Amino acid sequence: MTVSYTLKVANARFGGFSKLLFRWKGSIYKLLYKEFLVFILLYAALSVTYRHLLNKEQKHLFSKVARYCNSSTDLIPLSFVLGFYVTLIVNRWWAQYTSIPLPDQLMCVISSNVHGKDDKGRILRRTLIRYANLSSVLILRSVSTRVLKRFPTMDHLVDAGFMTQEERKKFESLHSDFNKYWIPCVWFTNLAAQARRDGRIRDDVALRLLMDELNLYRSKCSMLFHYDWISIPLVYTQVVTIAVYSFFAFCVVGRQFLDPQKDEDLDMYVPLPTLLQFFFYAGWLKVAEQIINPFGEDDDDFETNKLIDRNLQVSLLSVDDMYQNLPPTGKDKYWNESTAQPPYTMATVAETLKPSFMGSTFDMRMSNDPEQSQQVDASPNMPRIQTPLLNRFLTAAASPAVSLKNFGKGSRNQQLLRARAEGTFPSSSPSFYRREDPEAVGRIEEEEMENEETSLSATPTSDSHLGVPYKPINTGIHRRELPQITVVEASEDSISITDQPSG
């Protein structure tokens, strides 16, 4: 039976988890106490042998072996191997639970789309949902020891009402070397198709919806079968088990308290840190051992028999007793109110004092500058704002010294560049510039002039804060001419090339 403690940890409080440490059912103590006692007995036996049965030379030899074993424990990557393995097991454990087929969606579709208040309509709906439940029982019977003990033979399924004698004969007459949990699903599809022909299912859309829900239900049954069939690779489980057992085999010898060589060395009988380490690592391994197959009979394994009872009862109630059995409709309590506000109790009325959450940016303070809130139309023809210092830095760092702006990928543009590099480009030919965009050329020249003016205005003429005129210092270094940079700007129907100094 699953051990549930959700209510105990509903609210975080001082020592909230500490109260869970005194439970026995489903606890780590119940799971680990046998291995823990074996480890303590082995350690105590070896400690008694070292202290009372060995002579001086044997104790000296044992001390060497103990130190060697203690240093060897660092070579075993126990935390990495065990942590990754347990994470994999926990993810697989939850995925298996979500793969358990539940008939809730399917029963709602059957109740709303398979019509008929007569006995034939009732039989049709109950038979469809019974086939779905039979399929889940057959697959759970194949993977869960609890369900198999409850329904060991097909006769037990007939006695439980999941199938009739005629259905059992038909089921056993179909020979297959594989699991036959899918046969009731095929019966379901054929019966649904017959109901469509008889008009019990009124259109193909409803039939398609019914088939989709059945396929989803069947796929979960199939996933349970494959989880049971395909286990975590055996070699991985063996590696983790050997790593844990070998680690603590070294600890039994290496963590012995030897004769103190110095005054500050302790000589104790109980290795408390080692026992805690065994409790954590071995307990970690036992957790993986318990949930690697959650369809067994451990304390925290899935309650599959309870799920079978619940699914059958709820599904039959939905498709039969609740079919077209509706309470009378009328005006609700908030019919004449614009905003519905359910009442609170005295225990929860304080929650009404808290403002509703409107979003993380709702209370963000905006700038009071009206220019920052002014709306501007986004246009691709607007001039770009360039920083002169950043321009000089990017231009000087460019290699090769050619900047391509909006250059197309066509072969025509590549030929023009190649001609320019070879010196055969007809720069003065009017045929080249005849498709040039005058507005684009003017905008480029205007940007260049702005950059030059900004660079000139950035040169200091005086130290205003000192009142001293600015004088250039002659460093004796000759100024050399900066190389020219060819700037090529092209679009779909025009291309222009200009030379600019790199600075």
N, C-alpha and C positions, 0 to 999 in steps of 0.2 A: 504494500500500500504506500502511495506517495506521501512523504512527510511534508506537510505544508506549515510554514511558519510566517506567512505573509502578514497576517494581522499583528504579530509580535513586533515587526519592524516597520509598521506603517508610519510611525513618527520617530525621527531621530532624537535621541535623548542620551543622557549620560549613562554609560555602561549598557547601551541598548543591545549590542551583540553579546555582551558577557553573560546575559541570562540564557542564551542559547547553548552555552558551553556545558550546561548541566543536563542536557538531554541525552538519552541513551539510544532510542530508536532512530536509526538513520544517521547516527553520529560516527565520527572518525574513530572513536574509542572502540565501538563495536566492530568496526571494520578492520582495525589494525592491532588489537590487543594481543592476538596470538603471535604475530611476527615480532611485536615489541618484547614480549616475554622471552622468546627464543634468543633475540639479540642480547638481552640483559643476562640471561643464563650463560651464553657463550663468553661474554665479556667477563663475568664474575669467575667462571671456571678458569679462564686464562690468567686472570689477576691472582687468584689463589695459587695457581701453579707457579707463577713467577715469584711470588713473595715467600712461599713456604717449601716448595719442592725442588727448586733449582739451587745448585751450588754457585760459587762466586764466578767461575769461568762460564758456566751456562747462562748466568744472568748477564754477563758482559756480552756474550754472543746474542742473547735475546734483545738486549738494548740496541745493538746494531741493526738487527732485523726490524725492530719497532720503528726506529728512526727512518729506515729505508721505506717502510710501508707508509709512514706518515707523510713523507715527501712525495710518494707516488700517487697519493690521492689528488694532488693538484693536476695530474696529467689526464684525469678523466673529466671530460666536459659535461658533467652531470646536469647542471642547470640548463644549458642550452638544449641538450637532447631531450630531457624530460619536459621542459617547458613547451617546446614545439610539439611534442607528441600529445600532451594533454590538451593543448589548444585545438589540435586537429580532432581529437576525440570529442571534445565538447561541441564543436561545430557540427560534427556528424550526428551527435546525440540530438541536438535541436532540430536538425534537418529531418531526422527520422520521425520526430514527433509531428512536425508539420506535414509529413506525408501520410499520416493516418487518415483514411477516407471518412469524411463526415457527410451525412446526407442532407444537411440543412438547405443548401441551395437547390439541390435536385428535388427535394420534396415540395419546395415552394413553386417550382416550375410545374411539377405534376399537378399540384392542387389548383393552379390557375389556368392550365391549358388543356387538361384532360377532363371533359365535361360529361355530365350525366348523373342525375340523382337516383336513378333506378339501381337495382341490384347489379346489373351488368356494368354500369359505370363505377360503382363502388368496387366490384371485383377487379376491374381493370386498373384502377388507381392503386389499390392495395397490392395487387400482383406486381405491378411495376416497381413499387418501392421495396417490396419483399425480395425481388430479384437483386436489387442493389445491395440490400443488407446481406443477402446470402453470399454475394461476391466478396464483401469485406470480411465476413466470418471465415470463408474458405482461405483467404490470404492470411488473416491473423492466426488461423489454426496452423498455418504452415510456418510461421515465424515466432509465435509466442508459445512458451511452454505452459503458461496458465490457461490459454484457450484450448490447447490440445488436451490438457487434462480434463477440461470441462466437456469437450466434444471429441472424445477419442475415436469415434467411428461415425459413419454417415447416418447410422440409425439414430444416434443422439441428435443429429441435426433435424431429422424427420420428427422425432419426438418433441423437439423444441419449437417446431412450427416454422422453421426457416425454409423447408421444402416439403413437398408431398411425396407419396410413394411413387406416383407416376413420374414426377420430375426426377426422383432418385434413379429410377430405372433408365430413363432417358440419359441422365448424366453418366451412369456407369456403362451404358452401351456405346458411348463415344470414347473410342480408344485413342490415347495420346501418351507419348513418352514424357511429356512435360506436365507441369502443374496446370490444372484445369480450372483455376479460379475465374477465368475470363468467360466461361460458358454462360453463366447467368446474365452477363452483360450482352451477349449475343441474343439471348432470349428476350431481353429488354428491347433491343432495337427492332426485332421482328414484331414484337407485340405492339410497339409504338407505331410502326408502319401500318399494321392492320387497323389500329385505332384511327389513323389518318384516313384510310380508305373507308372506314365505317362512319366517318364524320365526327367521331369523338374528339379528335384534334382538328380544329376548324380551318387551319391554313398551314401552308408550308413554312411560314416564318416561325410559328409555334413549334412545329416539328423540328426545325433546325435548332432552335433554342434548347429543346429537350435533348437533342443529340449532343450538343456542345457540352451541356452540363454532365451528361453521362460519360463523355470522353474524358472530361476533367476528373471525374470520380474514378474511372478505370485507370487513368494515368497514375493516380496516387496509389492505387493497389499495386500497380506495376513497380512503382518506386520502392515500396516496402519489400517486394520480392527481390529487387536488385540490391537493395541495401543488405538484405540477409544473405544474398549470394556472393556479392563482391565485398569482401572484408578489407580492412586495412592490411597492407602487405605484411605477411608473417615475419619477414626479416626485420622490419622496423620494430615490431613488438619485441622480438628477440633481442635486438640491439639495446633497446631501452631497459629491458629486464636485466640483461647481463651487466649493463652499466651500473644500475642501482645495486645489484647484489655484490658485484665485485668491489664497488666503492666501500660498502660497509663491511666487506670481508677484510679489506685493508684497514678499516677503522677499528675493527676488533683487536687487531694486533698493534697498529700504529698509535692508537690513542690510549694505550696503557700508561699509567703513571709509573715511571721508572724511579730508581733510587736517586734522590736529589744530588746533583753534582755541586750545586752552589746553595748558599743560604736562602736566596730569593726563589728557588724552585719549590713548587708545591707538590705535596704527596697526598693525593686524595683517593678515596675509594669509589666515588660515584662521578662519572664523567658527564656532568649535566649538559654542557654544550653539545657533546656528541649525541646524547639521547634526544635532545631537541632537534638536532640535525636529522637523526633517523626518523623522528616523528614527522618532520616536514616532508622529506624526500620520499620516504616509503609511503607516507600517507598520500602524497601526490600520485604515486604509482597505483595505489589501491583505488583512488578516485577514478582513474582511467580504466582500471579493471572492472569497476562496477558499472560504469555507464557506456562501455564499449558495445554492449548489447543490452539495451533497455527493455527488452521483451522477455526478461527472465522473471525471477521471483525474489529479487532483492528488495530492500525497503524502499528504494527510490526508483524502482522500475515502473513502467507505465501500467496503469490499471486497465488493461485491455478488456477484461470481462465487464467492468463497469461501463466502459465505452459501448460495448455491444448492447447491453441492456438499455442504456440511454438512447442510442441511435434507433433501435427498433421501436421503442415506446413513443418517442417524439415524432418519428416519421409516420407511423400509422395514425397517430392523432392528427397530424397535419393534413394528410390526404383523405381522411375519412370523416371524422367527427367535425373537423373545422371546415370542410368543403361547403361553400356557400352558407356557412353558419355565422352570420355577421351580427354584431350588436346594432341596435338602431342608431342612425345618424341624426345629428341635430346641430344647432348652433353651439359653439364652444363658449367657454367662460369669457373669453376676450373678444367676443364678436363685435362689440361696440367700442372697443379700445384701440387706439392707434398703435400703442406700444404694449406688448405683453410683458408683465413683470410678475413672475411667480413669487409667492410669499416665502419668507425666511422664518426659521425658528430662532428662539432666543440664543441658541448655541452658535448660530451662523450669521446673525444679523450684523456683526462687525465687518463682514466681508463687503457689505454695501457701501461702507465708507471709503473703500479703495477706488480710485478712478479706473476706468476701463483702459486697457492698453490699446493705444492707437497706432503704434509703430515706433521704431527706435529713433526716427528722425522727427517725430512730432514736436518735441520740445527743444529742438535745436535752434539756437539763436542765430538769426540771419543778420547780415551787415546792414547798417542804417544808411549807407551810402546809396543815394538813388541811382547813380550811374551803374552800380553793380547789378541793379534789378531791372535796368532798361533792356527791353527786348530788341534783338538785332536779327535781321534776316540772314540766314546762312547762305552764302553765294560762292560758287567756285571761282568767280572772277575777282573777288576781293583780294587786294594785295596782301602778301604775307609779311608779317612783322618779323624782322631779322635782327639779331643782336650782333653788332659789329665785332665785338671781341670773340664771340663764339664763331662767327663767320671766318675770321682770320685763323682761328685755331683749327677749324675743320678743313679749311683750304690748304693750310700748311701741312697738315697731316695726311692729306689725300695722296695716294700712290696707286697707279700712275697719276700724273698731274692733269687729269681730264675729269670733269664733272659731267655726269649725264643726268639731265632732268627730264622726266616724262618721256624718255626715249622709247620708241616703239620697238617691237621685236621683228618687224618685217625685214625681208631681204633687201628691200630698197634702202632702208636706213643703214644697214650694214655696209652696202656698197659705197654709200656716201661717206661714211667714216673712213673706210679703207682708202678712198680717193684723196681725202683730206690728209691722211697720214703720209701718203706717197708724194704729196705736193702737186698732184695732177688735178686737184679739185678746182673747177672753174668758179672761183669766188666772185669774179667780176661779171660772170655771165648773167645776163638778165633773165635767161630761161630758168635759172635756179631760183631766183627770188620772186618770180612772178606769182607763185602760190603762197608766198609768205603772208602771215597774218599781221597786218600793220598794228593792230591793237596789242598783240602779244609782244611785238618788237618794241613798241613804245613803252609798255609796262616794264620790260626787262631793262631798257636804258634808264628809266626813271628809278628803278631799284638800285642800279649801279651808282647813279649820281647821289642818291640818299646815303648809300654806304660810304662814299668818298667824303661827303660833307660831315657825316657822323665821325669819321676817323679824324678829320682835320679839327673838328670842334673838341675832340677828346684830348688833344695835345695841350698840356698846361702852359699858360703864359706867365703865370705868377703864382706865388704861394699866398693865397688870399688871407689865410689865417695868420701869416707872419708879416704880410705887407712888404715882402721882398720880391723884386721883379725876377722873373724866371730867365736864366741864362743857360743855354745848352753847353754841355761840357765836352770838350774835345778829348776824346779817348785815344786818339792816334790810330784808330782802326779805320781803314778805308771802307767806305760803304760801296757795296757792289750791287749791281742791278739784279732785282729778283726775277726769276724765270716767269715767263708768260704761261698762263693756264688757259687752255681752250675749253670754253663752255659751250656745250651743244645742247640745244633745247628743241625738242621735236614733239609733234602731236600727230594726229591721224592724217592731216592733209598739209602740214607745213613743217619746216625745219629751219632753224637759224643757228649760226655759229658765231661766237664773239670771243675775242682775246681779252683776258683780264690779268692784271699782275697778281701774283700769289699772295701778296700782303694786303 
